[in-house]
Amino acid sequence: MAETDRSSPDGDDLAGLLPEHSLLSLEQYLDMQRAIGNETRFRILHFLTEKGAHSAKELEKGLNLPSNTLHYHLDALIDVGLVENRKQKTPDSEGLYSYYQATSLGEGILEHGVRELMREEWDLLDAYRG
């Protein structure tokens, strides 16, 4: 099966990178990459993708982050669409109204970006050891 060539002949021409009617712009994709380039935001997103939705208090405790730091970075992740804040009209059994969870874009950028690079590094190490 032949792969579709998505590279452009001219290194400066980025027009061929995205589909003609892409839902997101190149700048939006780059904003997502910049967001997870910060270690705290990467840790938050990783935590949410691994452990599911959590309240701010649970995230503070699980990540050992002060509230103001956590909310600053959560806001940045929400702004670029990697995390969403799910609010309920009534509190749950613990009295909580609000939970944060990774979006499908958040899960995808980790799975097909940073985590993929980390898996490849492990594979290379295993190949050289064996």
ZASEZA-372345 format. One record per residue: residue number from 1; x, y, z of N, C-alpha, C, CB in turn. Coordinates in Angstrom, 1 decimal. Glycine has a CB too. Example, Ala and Ser with C-alpha at 12.3 -4.5 7.8 and 13.67 -1.06 7.14 Angstrom:
@resi=1 n.u=13.2 n.v=-5.7 n.w=7.8 ca.u=12.3 ca.v=-4.5 ca.w=7.8 c.u=13.2 c.v=-3.3 c.w=7.8 cb.u=11.3 cb.v=-4.5 cb.w=9.0
@resi=2 n.u=12.8 n.v=-2.2 n.w=7.1 ca.u=13.7 ca.v=-1.1 ca.w=7.1 c.u=12.9 c.v=0.0 c.w=7.9 cb.u=14.1 cb.v=-0.6 cb.w=5.7
This chain:
@resi=1 n.u=0.8 n.v=-1.2 n.w=0.0 ca.u=0.0 ca.v=0.0 ca.w=0.0 c.u=0.9 c.v=1.2 c.w=0.0 cb.u=-1.0 cb.v=0.0 cb.w=1.2
@resi=2 n.u=0.7 n.v=2.1 n.w=-0.9 ca.u=1.5 ca.v=3.4 ca.w=-1.0 c.u=1.0 c.v=4.4 c.w=0.0 cb.u=1.4 cb.v=3.9 cb.w=-2.4
@resi=3 n.u=2.0 n.v=5.0 n.w=0.6 ca.u=1.7 ca.v=6.1 ca.w=1.5 c.u=1.5 c.v=7.4 c.w=0.8 cb.u=2.9 cb.v=6.4 cb.w=2.5
@resi=4 n.u=0.6 n.v=8.2 n.w=1.3 ca.u=0.3 ca.v=9.5 ca.w=0.7 c.u=1.5 c.v=10.4 c.w=1.0 cb.u=-1.1 cb.v=10.1 cb.w=1.2
@resi=5 n.u=2.0 n.v=11.1 n.w=0.0 ca.u=3.1 ca.v=12.0 ca.w=0.2 c.u=2.6 c.v=13.4 c.w=0.7 cb.u=4.0 cb.v=12.2 cb.w=-1.1
@resi=6 n.u=2.8 n.v=13.6 n.w=1.9 ca.u=2.3 ca.v=14.9 ca.w=2.5 c.u=3.4 c.v=15.9 c.w=2.6 cb.u=1.7 cb.v=14.7 cb.w=3.9
@resi=7 n.u=4.6 n.v=15.6 n.w=2.2 ca.u=5.6 ca.v=16.6 ca.w=2.2 c.u=5.5 c.v=17.5 c.w=1.0 cb.u=7.0 cb.v=15.9 cb.w=2.2
@resi=8 n.u=6.0 n.v=18.7 n.w=1.2 ca.u=5.9 ca.v=19.7 ca.w=0.1 c.u=7.3 c.v=19.7 c.w=-0.6 cb.u=5.4 cb.v=21.1 cb.w=0.6
@resi=9 n.u=7.3 n.v=20.0 n.w=-1.9 ca.u=8.6 ca.v=20.1 ca.w=-2.6 c.u=9.4 c.v=21.2 c.w=-2.1 cb.u=8.3 cb.v=20.2 cb.w=-4.1
@resi=10 n.u=8.8 n.v=22.3 n.w=-1.7 ca.u=9.6 ca.v=23.5 ca.w=-1.2 c.u=9.5 c.v=23.5 c.w=0.3 cb.u=9.0 cb.v=24.8 cb.w=-1.8
@resi=11 n.u=10.6 n.v=23.4 n.w=1.0 ca.u=10.6 ca.v=23.3 ca.w=2.5 c.u=10.0 c.v=24.5 c.w=3.1 cb.u=12.1 cb.v=23.3 cb.w=3.0
@resi=12 n.u=9.8 n.v=25.6 n.w=2.5 ca.u=9.2 ca.v=26.8 ca.w=3.0 c.u=7.7 c.v=26.8 c.w=2.8 cb.u=9.7 cb.v=28.1 cb.w=2.5
@resi=13 n.u=7.2 n.v=25.9 n.w=2.0 ca.u=5.7 ca.v=25.9 ca.w=1.6 c.u=5.1 c.v=24.8 c.w=2.5 cb.u=5.5 cb.v=25.5 cb.w=0.1
@resi=14 n.u=4.3 n.v=25.3 n.w=3.5 ca.u=3.6 ca.v=24.4 ca.w=4.4 c.u=2.2 c.v=24.1 c.w=4.0 cb.u=3.6 cb.v=25.0 cb.w=5.8
@resi=15 n.u=1.8 n.v=24.5 n.w=2.9 ca.u=0.4 ca.v=24.3 ca.w=2.5 c.u=-0.1 c.v=22.9 c.w=2.4 cb.u=0.2 cb.v=25.0 cb.w=1.1
@resi=16 n.u=0.8 n.v=22.0 n.w=2.1 ca.u=0.4 ca.v=20.6 ca.w=1.9 c.u=0.4 c.v=19.8 c.w=3.2 cb.u=1.4 cb.v=19.9 cb.w=1.0
@resi=17 n.u=0.7 n.v=20.4 n.w=4.3 ca.u=0.7 ca.v=19.6 ca.w=5.6 c.u=-0.7 c.v=19.3 c.w=6.1 cb.u=1.5 cb.v=20.4 cb.w=6.6
@resi=18 n.u=-1.6 n.v=20.2 n.w=5.9 ca.u=-3.0 ca.v=20.1 ca.w=6.4 c.u=-3.9 c.v=19.8 c.w=5.3 cb.u=-3.4 cb.v=21.3 cb.w=7.2
@resi=19 n.u=-5.0 n.v=19.1 n.w=5.5 ca.u=-6.0 ca.v=18.9 ca.w=4.5 c.u=-6.6 c.v=20.3 c.w=4.1 cb.u=-7.2 cb.v=18.0 cb.w=5.0
@resi=20 n.u=-7.2 n.v=20.4 n.w=2.9 ca.u=-7.7 ca.v=21.6 ca.w=2.5 c.u=-8.7 c.v=22.3 c.w=3.4 cb.u=-8.4 cb.v=21.4 cb.w=1.1
@resi=21 n.u=-9.6 n.v=21.5 n.w=4.0 ca.u=-10.6 ca.v=22.0 ca.w=4.9 c.u=-10.3 c.v=21.5 c.w=6.3 cb.u=-12.0 cb.v=21.5 cb.w=4.5
@resi=22 n.u=-9.1 n.v=21.7 n.w=6.8 ca.u=-8.7 ca.v=21.2 ca.w=8.1 c.u=-9.5 c.v=22.0 c.w=9.2 cb.u=-7.2 cb.v=21.5 cb.w=8.4
@resi=23 n.u=-9.9 n.v=21.3 n.w=10.2 ca.u=-10.7 ca.v=21.9 ca.w=11.3 c.u=-9.8 c.v=22.8 c.w=12.1 cb.u=-11.3 cb.v=20.8 cb.w=12.2
@resi=24 n.u=-8.5 n.v=22.5 n.w=12.2 ca.u=-7.6 ca.v=23.4 ca.w=12.9 c.u=-6.5 c.v=23.9 c.w=12.0 cb.u=-6.9 cb.v=22.5 cb.w=14.1
@resi=25 n.u=-6.0 n.v=25.1 n.w=12.4 ca.u=-5.0 ca.v=25.7 ca.w=11.6 c.u=-3.6 c.v=25.2 c.w=12.1 cb.u=-5.0 cb.v=27.3 cb.w=11.8
@resi=26 n.u=-2.6 n.v=25.5 n.w=11.3 ca.u=-1.3 ca.v=25.1 ca.w=11.7 c.u=-0.9 c.v=25.7 c.w=13.0 cb.u=-0.2 cb.v=25.5 cb.w=10.5
@resi=27 n.u=-1.3 n.v=27.0 n.w=13.1 ca.u=-1.0 ca.v=27.7 ca.w=14.4 c.u=-1.6 c.v=27.0 c.w=15.6 cb.u=-1.4 cb.v=29.2 cb.w=14.3
@resi=28 n.u=-2.8 n.v=26.5 n.w=15.4 ca.u=-3.5 ca.v=25.8 ca.w=16.5 c.u=-2.7 c.v=24.6 c.w=16.9 cb.u=-4.9 cb.v=25.5 cb.w=16.2
@resi=29 n.u=-2.3 n.v=23.8 n.w=15.9 ca.u=-1.5 ca.v=22.6 ca.w=16.2 c.u=-0.2 c.v=23.0 c.w=16.9 cb.u=-1.2 cb.v=21.9 cb.w=14.9
@resi=30 n.u=0.5 n.v=24.0 n.w=16.4 ca.u=1.7 ca.v=24.5 ca.w=17.1 c.u=1.5 c.v=24.9 c.w=18.5 cb.u=2.4 cb.v=25.6 cb.w=16.2
@resi=31 n.u=0.3 n.v=25.6 n.w=18.7 ca.u=0.0 ca.v=26.0 ca.w=20.1 c.u=-0.1 c.v=24.8 c.w=21.0 cb.u=-1.3 cb.v=26.8 cb.w=20.1
@resi=32 n.u=-0.7 n.v=23.7 n.w=20.5 ca.u=-0.8 ca.v=22.5 ca.w=21.3 c.u=0.5 c.v=22.0 c.w=21.7 cb.u=-1.7 cb.v=21.5 cb.w=20.6
@resi=33 n.u=1.4 n.v=21.9 n.w=20.7 ca.u=2.8 ca.v=21.4 ca.w=20.9 c.u=3.5 c.v=22.3 c.w=21.9 cb.u=3.6 cb.v=21.4 cb.w=19.6
@resi=34 n.u=3.3 n.v=23.6 n.w=21.8 ca.u=4.0 ca.v=24.5 ca.w=22.8 c.u=3.5 c.v=24.3 c.w=24.2 cb.u=3.8 cb.v=26.0 cb.w=22.4
@resi=35 n.u=2.2 n.v=24.0 n.w=24.3 ca.u=1.5 ca.v=23.8 ca.w=25.6 c.u=2.1 c.v=22.6 c.w=26.3 cb.u=0.0 cb.v=23.6 cb.w=25.4
@resi=36 n.u=2.3 n.v=21.5 n.w=25.6 ca.u=2.8 ca.v=20.3 ca.w=26.3 c.u=4.4 c.v=20.3 c.w=26.3 cb.u=2.4 cb.v=19.0 cb.w=25.6
@resi=37 n.u=5.0 n.v=21.4 n.w=25.8 ca.u=6.4 ca.v=21.5 ca.w=25.9 c.u=6.8 c.v=22.0 c.w=27.3 cb.u=6.9 cb.v=22.5 cb.w=24.9
@resi=38 n.u=5.8 n.v=22.4 n.w=28.1 ca.u=6.1 ca.v=22.7 ca.w=29.5 c.u=5.9 c.v=21.5 c.w=30.3 cb.u=5.1 cb.v=23.9 cb.w=29.9
@resi=39 n.u=6.9 n.v=21.2 n.w=31.2 ca.u=6.8 ca.v=20.0 ca.w=32.0 c.u=5.6 c.v=19.8 c.w=32.9 cb.u=8.1 cb.v=19.9 cb.w=32.8
@resi=40 n.u=5.2 n.v=20.9 n.w=33.5 ca.u=4.1 ca.v=20.9 ca.w=34.4 c.u=2.8 c.v=20.5 c.w=33.6 cb.u=3.9 cb.v=22.2 cb.w=35.1
@resi=41 n.u=2.6 n.v=21.2 n.w=32.5 ca.u=1.4 ca.v=20.9 ca.w=31.6 c.u=1.5 c.v=19.5 c.w=31.1 cb.u=1.3 cb.v=21.9 cb.w=30.5
@resi=42 n.u=2.7 n.v=19.0 n.w=30.7 ca.u=2.8 ca.v=17.6 ca.w=30.3 c.u=2.4 c.v=16.7 c.w=31.4 cb.u=4.3 cb.v=17.4 cb.w=29.8
@resi=43 n.u=2.9 n.v=16.9 n.w=32.6 ca.u=2.6 ca.v=16.1 ca.w=33.7 c.u=1.0 c.v=16.0 c.w=34.0 cb.u=3.3 cb.v=16.5 cb.w=35.0
@resi=44 n.u=0.4 n.v=17.2 n.w=33.9 ca.u=-1.1 ca.v=17.3 ca.w=34.1 c.u=-1.8 c.v=16.4 c.w=33.0 cb.u=-1.5 cb.v=18.7 cb.w=34.1
@resi=45 n.u=-1.4 n.v=16.7 n.w=31.8 ca.u=-2.1 ca.v=16.0 ca.w=30.7 c.u=-1.8 c.v=14.5 c.w=30.8 cb.u=-1.6 cb.v=16.5 cb.w=29.3
@resi=46 n.u=-0.6 n.v=14.1 n.w=31.1 ca.u=-0.3 ca.v=12.7 ca.w=31.2 c.u=-1.1 c.v=12.0 c.w=32.4 cb.u=1.2 cb.v=12.5 cb.w=31.5
@resi=47 n.u=-1.2 n.v=12.7 n.w=33.5 ca.u=-2.0 ca.v=12.2 ca.w=34.6 c.u=-3.4 c.v=12.0 c.w=34.2 cb.u=-1.9 cb.v=13.2 cb.w=35.8
@resi=48 n.u=-4.0 n.v=13.0 n.w=33.6 ca.u=-5.4 ca.v=12.9 ca.w=33.2 c.u=-5.7 c.v=11.8 c.w=32.1 cb.u=-5.9 cb.v=14.2 cb.w=32.6
@resi=49 n.u=-4.7 n.v=11.6 n.w=31.2 ca.u=-4.9 ca.v=10.5 ca.w=30.2 c.u=-4.7 c.v=9.1 c.w=30.9 cb.u=-3.9 cb.v=10.7 cb.w=29.1
@resi=50 n.u=-3.9 n.v=9.0 n.w=31.9 ca.u=-3.6 ca.v=7.8 ca.w=32.5 c.u=-4.7 c.v=7.4 c.w=33.6 cb.u=-2.3 cb.v=7.8 cb.w=33.2
@resi=51 n.u=-5.2 n.v=8.4 n.w=34.3 ca.u=-6.0 ca.v=8.2 ca.w=35.4 c.u=-7.5 c.v=8.7 c.w=35.3 cb.u=-5.4 cb.v=8.8 cb.w=36.7
@resi=52 n.u=-7.8 n.v=9.3 n.w=34.2 ca.u=-9.1 ca.v=9.8 ca.w=33.9 c.u=-9.4 c.v=11.1 c.w=34.6 cb.u=-10.1 cb.v=8.8 cb.w=34.4
@resi=53 n.u=-10.7 n.v=11.5 n.w=34.5 ca.u=-11.1 ca.v=12.8 ca.w=35.0 c.u=-10.9 c.v=12.9 c.w=36.5 cb.u=-12.6 cb.v=13.0 cb.w=34.7
@resi=54 n.u=-10.4 n.v=14.1 n.w=36.9 ca.u=-10.2 ca.v=14.4 ca.w=38.4 c.u=-10.6 c.v=15.8 c.w=38.7 cb.u=-8.7 cb.v=14.2 cb.w=38.7
@resi=55 n.u=-10.9 n.v=16.1 n.w=39.9 ca.u=-11.2 ca.v=17.4 ca.w=40.4 c.u=-9.9 c.v=18.2 c.w=40.6 cb.u=-12.0 cb.v=17.4 cb.w=41.7
@resi=56 n.u=-10.0 n.v=19.5 n.w=40.7 ca.u=-8.8 ca.v=20.3 ca.w=40.9 c.u=-8.1 c.v=19.8 c.w=42.2 cb.u=-9.1 cb.v=21.8 cb.w=41.0
@resi=57 n.u=-8.8 n.v=19.6 n.w=43.3 ca.u=-8.3 ca.v=19.1 ca.w=44.5 c.u=-7.5 c.v=17.8 c.w=44.4 cb.u=-9.4 cb.v=19.0 cb.w=45.6
@resi=58 n.u=-8.1 n.v=16.9 n.w=43.6 ca.u=-7.5 ca.v=15.6 ca.w=43.4 c.u=-6.2 c.v=15.8 c.w=42.6 cb.u=-8.4 cb.v=14.6 cb.w=42.7
@resi=59 n.u=-6.2 n.v=16.7 n.w=41.6 ca.u=-5.0 ca.v=16.9 ca.w=40.8 c.u=-3.9 c.v=17.6 c.w=41.6 cb.u=-5.4 cb.v=17.9 cb.w=39.6
@resi=60 n.u=-4.3 n.v=18.5 n.w=42.5 ca.u=-3.3 ca.v=19.1 ca.w=43.4 c.u=-2.6 c.v=18.1 c.w=44.2 cb.u=-4.0 cb.v=20.2 cb.w=44.3
@resi=61 n.u=-3.4 n.v=17.2 n.w=44.8 ca.u=-2.8 ca.v=16.1 ca.w=45.6 c.u=-2.0 c.v=15.1 c.w=44.8 cb.u=-4.0 cb.v=15.4 cb.w=46.4
@resi=62 n.u=-2.6 n.v=14.7 n.w=43.7 ca.u=-1.9 ca.v=13.6 ca.w=42.9 c.u=-0.6 c.v=14.1 c.w=42.2 cb.u=-2.8 cb.v=13.2 cb.w=41.8
@resi=63 n.u=-0.6 n.v=15.4 n.w=41.9 ca.u=0.6 ca.v=16.0 ca.w=41.2 c.u=1.5 c.v=16.8 c.w=42.1 cb.u=0.2 cb.v=16.8 cb.w=40.1
@resi=64 n.u=1.0 n.v=16.9 n.w=43.4 ca.u=1.8 ca.v=17.7 ca.w=44.4 c.u=2.1 c.v=19.2 c.w=43.8 cb.u=3.1 cb.v=17.0 cb.w=44.7
@resi=65 n.u=1.0 n.v=19.8 n.w=43.4 ca.u=1.1 ca.v=21.2 ca.w=42.9 c.u=0.3 c.v=22.1 c.w=43.7 cb.u=0.7 cb.v=21.2 cb.w=41.4
@resi=66 n.u=0.8 n.v=23.4 n.w=43.9 ca.u=-0.1 ca.v=24.4 ca.w=44.6 c.u=-1.3 c.v=24.7 c.w=43.7 cb.u=0.8 cb.v=25.6 cb.w=44.9
@resi=67 n.u=-2.3 n.v=25.1 n.w=44.3 ca.u=-3.6 ca.v=25.4 ca.w=43.6 c.u=-3.4 c.v=26.5 c.w=42.4 cb.u=-4.6 cb.v=25.9 cb.w=44.5
@resi=68 n.u=-2.7 n.v=27.6 n.w=42.8 ca.u=-2.5 ca.v=28.6 ca.w=41.7 c.u=-1.7 c.v=28.1 c.w=40.6 cb.u=-1.9 cb.v=29.8 cb.w=42.4
@resi=69 n.u=-0.7 n.v=27.3 n.w=40.8 ca.u=0.2 ca.v=26.8 ca.w=39.7 c.u=-0.7 c.v=25.8 c.w=38.9 cb.u=1.4 cb.v=26.0 cb.w=40.3
@resi=70 n.u=-1.4 n.v=24.9 n.w=39.5 ca.u=-2.3 ca.v=24.0 ca.w=38.8 c.u=-3.3 c.v=24.7 c.w=37.9 cb.u=-3.0 cb.v=23.1 cb.w=39.8
@resi=71 n.u=-4.0 n.v=25.7 n.w=38.5 ca.u=-5.0 ca.v=26.4 ca.w=37.7 c.u=-4.4 c.v=27.2 c.w=36.5 cb.u=-5.8 cb.v=27.3 cb.w=38.6
@resi=72 n.u=-3.2 n.v=27.7 n.w=36.7 ca.u=-2.6 ca.v=28.5 ca.w=35.6 c.u=-2.3 c.v=27.5 c.w=34.5 cb.u=-1.2 cb.v=29.1 cb.w=36.1
@resi=73 n.u=-1.8 n.v=26.3 n.w=34.8 ca.u=-1.4 ca.v=25.4 ca.w=33.7 c.u=-2.7 c.v=24.7 c.w=33.1 cb.u=-0.5 cb.v=24.4 cb.w=34.2
@resi=74 n.u=-3.7 n.v=24.4 n.w=34.0 ca.u=-4.9 ca.v=23.9 ca.w=33.4 c.u=-5.6 c.v=24.9 c.w=32.5 cb.u=-5.9 cb.v=23.6 cb.w=34.6
@resi=75 n.u=-5.6 n.v=26.1 n.w=32.8 ca.u=-6.1 ca.v=27.2 ca.w=31.9 c.u=-5.4 c.v=27.1 c.w=30.5 cb.u=-6.0 cb.v=28.6 cb.w=32.5
@resi=76 n.u=-4.1 n.v=27.0 n.w=30.6 ca.u=-3.3 ca.v=27.0 ca.w=29.3 c.u=-3.7 c.v=25.7 c.w=28.5 cb.u=-1.8 cb.v=27.0 cb.w=29.6
@resi=77 n.u=-3.9 n.v=24.6 n.w=29.1 ca.u=-4.3 ca.v=23.4 ca.w=28.4 c.u=-5.7 c.v=23.5 c.w=27.9 cb.u=-4.1 cb.v=22.2 cb.w=29.4
@resi=78 n.u=-6.6 n.v=24.1 n.w=28.6 ca.u=-8.0 ca.v=24.3 ca.w=28.2 c.u=-8.0 c.v=25.2 c.w=27.0 cb.u=-8.8 cb.v=24.8 cb.w=29.3
@resi=79 n.u=-7.2 n.v=26.3 n.w=27.0 ca.u=-7.2 ca.v=27.3 ca.w=26.0 c.u=-6.8 c.v=26.7 c.w=24.6 cb.u=-6.2 cb.v=28.4 cb.w=26.3
@resi=80 n.u=-6.0 n.v=25.7 n.w=24.6 ca.u=-5.6 ca.v=25.1 ca.w=23.3 c.u=-6.3 c.v=23.8 c.w=23.0 cb.u=-4.1 cb.v=24.7 cb.w=23.3
@resi=81 n.u=-7.3 n.v=23.4 n.w=23.9 ca.u=-8.2 ca.v=22.3 ca.w=23.6 c.u=-7.7 c.v=20.9 c.w=24.0 cb.u=-8.4 cb.v=22.3 cb.w=22.1
@resi=82 n.u=-6.7 n.v=20.9 n.w=24.8 ca.u=-6.1 ca.v=19.6 ca.w=25.2 c.u=-6.8 c.v=19.0 c.w=26.5 cb.u=-4.6 cb.v=19.7 cb.w=25.5
@resi=83 n.u=-7.4 n.v=19.9 n.w=27.3 ca.u=-8.1 ca.v=19.5 ca.w=28.5 c.u=-9.5 c.v=20.2 c.w=28.5 cb.u=-7.3 cb.v=19.9 cb.w=29.8
@resi=84 n.u=-10.5 n.v=19.6 n.w=29.1 ca.u=-11.8 ca.v=20.3 ca.w=29.3 c.u=-12.2 c.v=20.2 c.w=30.7 cb.u=-12.8 cb.v=19.7 cb.w=28.3
@resi=85 n.u=-13.0 n.v=21.2 n.w=31.1 ca.u=-13.5 ca.v=21.2 ca.w=32.5 c.u=-15.0 c.v=20.8 c.w=32.4 cb.u=-13.4 cb.v=22.7 cb.w=33.1
@resi=86 n.u=-15.3 n.v=19.7 n.w=33.0 ca.u=-16.7 ca.v=19.2 ca.w=33.0 c.u=-17.4 c.v=19.7 c.w=34.3 cb.u=-16.7 cb.v=17.7 cb.w=32.8
@resi=87 n.u=-18.5 n.v=20.4 n.w=34.1 ca.u=-19.2 ca.v=20.9 ca.w=35.3 c.u=-20.5 c.v=20.2 c.w=35.4 cb.u=-19.4 cb.v=22.4 cb.w=35.2
@resi=88 n.u=-20.9 n.v=19.9 n.w=36.6 ca.u=-22.2 ca.v=19.3 ca.w=36.9 c.u=-23.1 c.v=20.3 c.w=37.6 cb.u=-22.0 cb.v=18.0 cb.w=37.8
@resi=89 n.u=-24.4 n.v=20.2 n.w=37.5 ca.u=-25.3 ca.v=21.1 ca.w=38.2 c.u=-25.5 c.v=20.7 c.w=39.6 cb.u=-26.7 cb.v=21.0 cb.w=37.5
@resi=90 n.u=-25.3 n.v=19.5 n.w=40.0 ca.u=-25.4 ca.v=19.1 ca.w=41.4 c.u=-24.0 c.v=18.4 c.w=41.8 cb.u=-26.6 cb.v=18.1 cb.w=41.6
@resi=91 n.u=-23.7 n.v=18.6 n.w=43.0 ca.u=-22.4 ca.v=18.0 ca.w=43.5 c.u=-22.5 c.v=16.4 c.w=43.5 cb.u=-22.0 cb.v=18.5 cb.w=44.9
@resi=92 n.u=-21.3 n.v=15.8 n.w=43.4 ca.u=-21.3 ca.v=14.4 ca.w=43.5 c.u=-21.2 c.v=14.0 c.w=45.0 cb.u=-20.1 cb.v=13.8 cb.w=42.7
@resi=93 n.u=-21.0 n.v=12.7 n.w=45.3 ca.u=-21.0 ca.v=12.2 ca.w=46.7 c.u=-19.9 c.v=12.9 c.w=47.5 cb.u=-20.8 cb.v=10.7 cb.w=46.7
@resi=94 n.u=-18.9 n.v=13.5 n.w=46.9 ca.u=-17.9 ca.v=14.2 ca.w=47.6 c.u=-18.1 c.v=15.7 c.w=47.6 cb.u=-16.5 cb.v=13.9 cb.w=47.1
@resi=95 n.u=-19.2 n.v=16.2 n.w=47.1 ca.u=-19.5 ca.v=17.6 ca.w=47.1 c.u=-18.8 c.v=18.3 c.w=46.0 cb.u=-19.1 cb.v=18.2 cb.w=48.4
@resi=96 n.u=-18.3 n.v=17.6 n.w=44.9 ca.u=-17.6 ca.v=18.3 ca.w=43.9 c.u=-18.5 c.v=18.6 c.w=42.7 cb.u=-16.4 cb.v=17.5 cb.w=43.4
@resi=97 n.u=-18.3 n.v=19.7 n.w=42.1 ca.u=-19.1 ca.v=20.1 ca.w=40.9 c.u=-18.3 c.v=20.1 c.w=39.6 cb.u=-19.6 cb.v=21.5 cb.w=41.1
@resi=98 n.u=-17.0 n.v=20.1 n.w=39.7 ca.u=-16.2 ca.v=20.3 ca.w=38.5 c.u=-15.1 c.v=19.3 c.w=38.4 cb.u=-15.6 cb.v=21.7 cb.w=38.5
@resi=99 n.u=-14.9 n.v=18.8 n.w=37.2 ca.u=-13.8 ca.v=17.8 ca.w=36.9 c.u=-13.1 c.v=18.2 c.w=35.7 cb.u=-14.4 cb.v=16.4 cb.w=36.8
@resi=100 n.u=-11.8 n.v=17.9 n.w=35.6 ca.u=-11.0 ca.v=18.1 ca.w=34.4 c.u=-10.7 c.v=16.8 c.w=33.8 cb.u=-9.7 cb.v=18.9 cb.w=34.8
@resi=101 n.u=-10.7 n.v=16.8 n.w=32.4 ca.u=-10.4 ca.v=15.5 ca.w=31.7 c.u=-9.7 c.v=15.9 c.w=30.4 cb.u=-11.6 cb.v=14.7 cb.w=31.4
@resi=102 n.u=-8.8 n.v=15.0 n.w=30.0 ca.u=-8.1 ca.v=15.2 ca.w=28.7 c.u=-9.1 c.v=15.0 c.w=27.6 cb.u=-7.0 cb.v=14.1 cb.w=28.5
@resi=103 n.u=-9.0 n.v=15.8 n.w=26.5 ca.u=-9.8 ca.v=15.7 ca.w=25.3 c.u=-9.2 c.v=14.6 c.w=24.4 cb.u=-10.0 cb.v=17.1 cb.w=24.6
@resi=104 n.u=-9.9 n.v=14.3 n.w=23.4 ca.u=-9.3 ca.v=13.3 ca.w=22.4 c.u=-8.1 c.v=13.9 c.w=21.8 cb.u=-10.4 cb.v=13.0 cb.w=21.3
@resi=105 n.u=-8.1 n.v=15.2 n.w=21.6 ca.u=-6.8 ca.v=15.9 ca.w=21.0 c.u=-5.7 c.v=15.8 c.w=22.1 cb.u=-7.1 cb.v=17.4 cb.w=20.7
@resi=106 n.u=-6.0 n.v=15.9 n.w=23.3 ca.u=-5.0 ca.v=15.8 ca.w=24.4 c.u=-4.4 c.v=14.4 c.w=24.4 cb.u=-5.6 cb.v=16.1 cb.w=25.7
@resi=107 n.u=-5.3 n.v=13.4 n.w=24.3 ca.u=-4.9 ca.v=12.0 ca.w=24.3 c.u=-4.0 c.v=11.7 c.w=23.1 cb.u=-6.1 cb.v=11.0 cb.w=24.4
@resi=108 n.u=-4.5 n.v=12.2 n.w=21.9 ca.u=-3.8 ca.v=12.0 ca.w=20.7 c.u=-2.4 c.v=12.6 c.w=20.6 cb.u=-4.6 cb.v=12.5 cb.w=19.6
@resi=109 n.u=-2.3 n.v=13.8 n.w=21.1 ca.u=-1.0 ca.v=14.5 ca.w=21.0 c.u=0.1 c.v=13.8 c.w=21.9 cb.u=-1.1 cb.v=16.0 cb.w=21.5
@resi=110 n.u=-0.4 n.v=13.2 n.w=23.0 ca.u=0.6 ca.v=12.5 ca.w=23.8 c.u=0.9 c.v=11.1 c.w=23.2 cb.u=0.0 cb.v=12.2 cb.w=25.2
@resi=111 n.u=-0.2 n.v=10.4 n.w=22.7 ca.u=0.0 ca.v=9.1 ca.w=22.2 c.u=0.8 c.v=9.1 c.w=20.9 cb.u=-1.3 cb.v=8.4 cb.w=22.0
@resi=112 n.u=0.6 n.v=10.0 n.w=20.0 ca.u=1.3 ca.v=10.0 ca.w=18.7 c.u=2.4 c.v=11.0 c.w=18.7 cb.u=0.3 cb.v=10.3 cb.w=17.7
@resi=113 n.u=2.7 n.v=11.6 n.w=19.8 ca.u=3.8 ca.v=12.6 ca.w=19.8 c.u=4.9 c.v=12.2 c.w=20.8 cb.u=3.3 cb.v=14.0 cb.w=20.2
@resi=114 n.u=4.9 n.v=12.7 n.w=22.0 ca.u=5.9 ca.v=12.5 ca.w=22.9 c.u=6.0 c.v=11.0 c.w=23.3 cb.u=5.7 cb.v=13.3 cb.w=24.2
@resi=115 n.u=4.9 n.v=10.4 n.w=23.6 ca.u=5.0 ca.v=9.0 ca.w=24.0 c.u=5.5 c.v=8.1 c.w=22.9 cb.u=3.6 cb.v=8.5 cb.w=24.4
@resi=116 n.u=5.2 n.v=8.4 n.w=21.7 ca.u=5.7 ca.v=7.6 ca.w=20.6 c.u=7.3 c.v=7.7 c.w=20.5 cb.u=5.1 cb.v=8.0 cb.w=19.3
@resi=117 n.u=7.8 n.v=8.9 n.w=20.7 ca.u=9.2 ca.v=9.1 ca.w=20.7 c.u=9.9 c.v=8.4 c.w=21.9 cb.u=9.5 cb.v=10.6 cb.w=20.8
@resi=118 n.u=9.2 n.v=8.4 n.w=23.0 ca.u=9.7 ca.v=7.6 ca.w=24.2 c.u=9.7 c.v=6.1 c.w=23.9 cb.u=8.9 cb.v=8.0 cb.w=25.5
@resi=119 n.u=8.7 n.v=5.6 n.w=23.3 ca.u=8.6 ca.v=4.2 ca.w=23.0 c.u=9.7 c.v=3.8 c.w=22.0 cb.u=7.3 cb.v=3.8 cb.w=22.4
@resi=120 n.u=10.0 n.v=4.7 n.w=21.0 ca.u=11.0 ca.v=4.4 ca.w=20.1 c.u=12.4 c.v=4.4 c.w=20.7 cb.u=11.0 cb.v=5.5 cb.w=19.0
@resi=121 n.u=12.6 n.v=5.3 n.w=21.7 ca.u=13.9 ca.v=5.2 ca.w=22.4 c.u=14.1 c.v=3.9 c.w=23.2 cb.u=14.0 cb.v=6.4 cb.w=23.4
@resi=122 n.u=13.0 n.v=3.4 n.w=23.9 ca.u=13.0 ca.v=2.2 ca.w=24.5 c.u=13.3 c.v=1.0 c.w=23.6 cb.u=11.7 cb.v=1.9 cb.w=25.3
@resi=123 n.u=12.7 n.v=1.1 n.w=22.4 ca.u=12.9 ca.v=0.0 ca.w=21.4 c.u=14.4 c.v=0.0 c.w=20.9 cb.u=12.0 cb.v=0.3 cb.w=20.2
@resi=124 n.u=15.0 n.v=1.2 n.w=20.7 ca.u=16.4 ca.v=1.3 ca.w=20.3 c.u=17.3 c.v=0.8 c.w=21.4 cb.u=16.8 cb.v=2.8 cb.w=20.0
@resi=125 n.u=17.0 n.v=1.1 n.w=22.7 ca.u=17.8 ca.v=0.6 ca.w=23.8 c.u=17.7 c.v=-0.9 c.w=23.8 cb.u=17.4 cb.v=1.2 cb.w=25.1
@resi=126 n.u=16.5 n.v=-1.5 n.w=23.7 ca.u=16.3 ca.v=-2.9 ca.w=23.7 c.u=17.1 c.v=-3.6 c.w=22.6 cb.u=14.8 cb.v=-3.3 cb.w=23.6
@resi=127 n.u=17.1 n.v=-3.0 n.w=21.4 ca.u=17.8 ca.v=-3.5 ca.w=20.2 c.u=19.3 c.v=-3.6 c.w=20.4 cb.u=17.4 cb.v=-2.7 cb.w=19.0
@resi=128 n.u=19.8 n.v=-2.5 n.w=21.1 ca.u=21.3 ca.v=-2.5 ca.w=21.3 c.u=21.7 c.v=-3.4 c.w=22.4 cb.u=21.7 cb.v=-1.1 cb.w=21.6
@resi=129 n.u=20.8 n.v=-3.7 n.w=23.4 ca.u=21.1 ca.v=-4.6 ca.w=24.5 c.u=21.1 c.v=-6.0 c.w=24.0 cb.u=20.1 cb.v=-4.4 cb.w=25.6
@resi=130 n.u=20.2 n.v=-6.3 n.w=23.1 ca.u=19.9 ca.v=-7.7 ca.w=22.7 c.u=20.8 c.v=-8.2 c.w=21.6 cb.u=18.5 cb.v=-7.9 cb.w=22.3
